[in-house]
Amino acid sequence: MEEELVRNDLKLKGKSRKDMGLKDFNGTVIRSVLAGLEITISRAHFAKLLGVDDYGKKIADYKSEIYYRQSIKKELYNDEKLAGKSKCMKDFFIVLFKILISNLIPRSG
């Protein structure tokens, strides 16, 4: 977000998020507006909803570690050979995937 503002107005380079009129960064969140009401969903919200502890690592942290990538595939997919296809995900994860994909990449007609 900051990068885009700086590209549009070079005078903002080196300024803080507050100076740019942005909210403080408190971690990655999904923001949406529903019926004029701003909604923010954080990782903690998902953890509470699912009844799990809010901890973990990003899959990207395991780029070069094949063992962990294989373990993640086993956890997410019914058939590891079809990893990468959402229709092959376990039911629990497909619900999360659909929530994320519909918020991060909204479809428009």
Order of alpha helices (4+ residues) and beta strands (2+ residues): alpha-beta-beta-alpha-alpha-alpha
